[in-house]
């Protein structure tokens, strides 16, 4: 029931072809031109707004929060740069989590690549960027000291990294929408049966499960103490000490369709909070609904894990890209993902 304006970096951006987009605009890519992207958002909001602006990736969040002051037509669904960026800073999470009664993996080091090259902790370990980074775009599981040295050799000397203990699975995803008074407006929990990459990736096969109310309470306490309201996707892994918090993402996330299929409308709850409205309080949702990320499953099959691709996922189920009521945009999204995989596998020409 909302008017939607889509902004993408090129005319072939799938969102611009969605039947639900009332208006379509092309603007600079947030990764390549953060200031140009922020300016384009302001231009679009001035023409069609006021608009609540939802960022599609980490770089867009940085461009909107850390860039020039947003015009009055732009409403960001965050409490401000301070609380939001604090949650995104992985080195700040252990203190925030501990204050709320949550655990995190043991931290071995917080240092630059140059410092770690001189003195690095022993493997096995997990290496993460302290803040979202292009140089290290996701956490890396390191099994050996030579593996750690090899990774450090590939990264810029100034890159700030967090090195933590390697925690086991399964990957638990807890999505919360906090209202402006620090009360949970919506919650949803899932468990991953498979991830890609297997050791430190996102959910490729996940199932909705009943919320762990103790986990919900502690996570909500952490978000409230940080001064945060809005959507937060919180991830946990299992250690010998119990669930360990590993990440907080204040944005729409890849397996969000699972929450929707289970009956939890996280976007609607977030939008209501962003507008200062009172959203409906949490309700029961369907458990046992499955989610499959086919791009990850197909990639795993190419890497030798073919049995998993042939495994039949129980119904009811949903996926990452295909929406039966928005087929053109879904097809373009899937085709773009497939072509990107093919291009990366093609041999590069000499001199390129």
N, C-alpha and C positions, 0 to 999 in steps of 0.2 A: 503493500500500500504506500510505498515511498517513491518519490521522484528520484531517479538515479542518473547521475552524469558520469560518464566513463572518460578517464584520461589515460592515454597510453603513449609510448614513445614512437610508435609507427602505425601506419594505417592498417597493418596486418595484426595488430595486437588483438587477441581473442575477445577481450572485454568490450572493445568497440563494436563488435559484431553481435553482441548479446541482444536478444529481443527485449530484454528488460531495461536496456539503456535508453533513456528518453533523449539524451543529447550525447554527442561523441566529439571529443577533442584530442588533438595530437600535440604533445609537448616534449621537452627534453627528457632524456632518461635520468632518473635520480642517481644512478651509479656514475654515469659519465659527466653529468653537469648538474650538481646538487642545487646551485643557486638558480640556474635556469629552470629547473623543475619547480622550485619553490615559487618562482615568479609566475610560472604557468598556472600553478594552483591558484594563486591570487587572482590572475586574469580570469580564469574560468569561474571562480566564486563570485567575482564582481559582475560577471555577465549573467549567471544563473542563480546566484545565491540569495541569501546566505546558505552555506553548505557545511555539513559535517564532513570532514575529510578523513577517510580511512586509508592509511598507508598500506601498500601491498608488499613491501619488503623492508629490511632493516635500514637500507640506505635512505629510503623515503622518510622513515621516522627521523633519522638524523637531520635530513634536509629541512624538515618542518619544525623540529624542536630547536635546533642549533643555528638555523639560518636567520635571515632578517625578520623583523617583527611582522607577524601575519596581519593582513588587512582585516577590518571588522567583519567582512563577509565570510571569513574562514573561521570555522569553529572546530578546534581540535578535540578529539574525544579522550583527552588526558588531563590530569590535574596540573600539569606544567612540566618543564624540563627536569627539575630537580628530582622529584619522586620517581618519574619514569626512567630517567637515566640511571638512577641508583639501582633500580631493579635489574637493569640490563647489564650492569657492571658485575661480572662474575666474581671478581675479587671481593665485592661487598656482600655477597650472598651469605657466606658463613656467619658473619656477625648478625645479619638480619634474621637468618634462620634460627640461630641459637637463642636469640631473644624471644622467639615465638615457640620454642620447644621443638624445633625441627633439627634434623641432622644434615650435614653435608659430607661429601667425601673428604678425607684428610688432605690438606693442602701441603704439598712438598716445597713449592717455590712460587713466588710472584716476581718475575724478573724479565729483563729484556733478553732478546735472542743473544746479543753480544755477551751478556753476563752468564747466560746458561751455557754458552760455548766454553767458557772458562771453567765453570763449576756447575755441573748438572746433576739432578737427583737420579738415583738408579731406576731402571725399568724393572717390571712393567709399571706403566703410568698412563695418564691421559693428559694430553696437551690441548689447551683451549686458548682462544684469544680473549683477553680481558674485556674488550669491547668488540662488537661486530666488525669484522675485518675482511678486506679483499684478499690480503696475503694468505690468511688462514681462515677459510670460509666456514669451517666446521671443526668440531673436536676430533682429534686423532688419537686412537689407541696405539700405544707404543709397547711392543713386546720385548725389545732388547735395547741395550745401550748403543750398539751400532745403528739401530733404527732411529733412535733419538738424535744421534749426531747427524744422520742423513737428513732428517727433517729440518734441523736447525740450520744446516748448510743451505737449504732452499729458501729461507725466509730472510727478510731485511733485518739488519742488526738492531734497528731501533724498535722492532715489533715487541710489544709488551704481552707476555704470555703468563698463563696460570697452569701450573703442573700439579695434578692431583692424583690420589690413589685410584686404581682401576676398580670400579664397582661392577658387580654382576647384574644380571637382569632379574626379572623382566622389567621393561620400560613401562612406567605408570604415567599416564597423562591425566592431570586434573585441571579442568578449565573452570575458572570462577569469574563472575561479573560482580564487582563490588559497587554499591551505590555510594553517594557522596557522604553518607553518614557512617560508612564503614560496615554496612550490613550486606550479607551475601544476597544478591538479587537472583542469581542463577548459578547452578553448578552441575558439572558433568565429569564422569570419570571413565577411563578406558585402560585396558591393558594390552600391550603389544605381544602377539605371539611370534611375530617375525619383524625384523628391522632391516633396512638397507642404507648404508653398509651394515653388515651383521653386528659389528662390535661397537659402532658409535654413530648410528644413523637414525633416520626417522621411521615411523611405523609403516611397514608395508602390508601387514595383516594385523588388525586390532579388533577388539570386541568391547562393547559397552558393558560395564559392570556397575554394581550398586556403589554409591558413594561411601567412602570410608569417612564417617562423620568426624572422627577424631582428627584425621588428616585435613579435612575441610576446615575445621575450626582453627587448627594451628596455621594453615596457609592463609586463611582470612585474617588472622591476627598479624601475620607478617606483613601482608599488603596494607592493612590499616595503619600499622606502626610506621610504614614507609610513607604514609600520606597519599597512597595510590587509590584511585577509583577507576572503574572501567574493566575491560576484559584482560585477563592474564591467563596464559596457558603455562602451567607449572609442571615440570617433568621430574620424576624420581627414578632412581635405580635402587636395587637392594644390596645392602652390605651386611656384614656380620652383626652390625649394630641396628639393623632395621632399614626402613626407607630413608634414602639420602637424596636431598634436593640437589639437582644438577643444573637447572636452567629455568628462567622465567621469561616468557615472550609476551610482550604487551601488544599483540596484533592478531589478526586472523591467521590461522595455522593450517598446515596441509591436510590434516585429518578432520577438520571441522565438519565436513559432511556427515560424519558418524554421529555427532551430537544432534544434528538436525534430523537425521533419520530415526534417532532414538526418541525424538520428541522434545528436545531442548533447543529453543531458538535463542542461542547466544547473541547473534547479531542484533536481534530486536531488543533484547534486554540491555545490551551495551548502548544502543542508539537512544533508548529511553533515558538512561543515566546521563548520556552526553547532553541531552536536551533539558536536563534538570527535572525530568518527570519521575514519577514513582512506578517502577516496573513491578510486574507480578512476582510474588515471592516464589522460591524454588518449589517445584512439584515433582512427584515421582516420574520416572521415565523408563522406557523399555530397556531391559538388559538382554544380553545375548545377540544384539545386532552386530553384524560384522562389517568391517571396512577393509578394502583392498586397494593398494596403490599399485596399479598395473605397471607403471613405468619402472618402479623399483623392482617388481617381481620379474619383469622381462630382462632388466639389466642383470639381476642375479642369475637368471637362466643362461645368459651369455657368458657369465663368469663360472659356469659349471654347476649351478644349483637348479637344474631343470625339473626335478621332481616337485619342487615347491610350486612352480608355475602350473603344473598339471593337477595339483591338489584342488579338489572342489571345495569352495568356500560355502559354508552353510548359510541358508537364508534365515531371516531377512538380511540383505546386504546392501552396501552402497560403495561408491568409489570416489577417487580423487578428482576426476575430470569430467565424467559423463553425466549430463543432466538431460533426461528424456524430454523435458519441456524447453530446452534451449540447445537444440542439436547443432546448429551452425557454429556457435561459439565453442561448444564442446569438441566438435570435430577439429576446429582450428587449433585449440589448445593441445589436443592429443597429437595432431600432425606436427606441430611445432616441437613438442617434446621428442617425438620419434626422429625428426630430421636432425635435431641437435645431436642426438646419439650417433646417427650415421656420420655426420660431419666430423665429429670427434674421432671416429674410427678410421677415417680416410687418411692415407699417408700424406704428409705435408710435402709440398714441392721444395726443392733445394733453394736456399736463399730466402725462404719465407719465414 
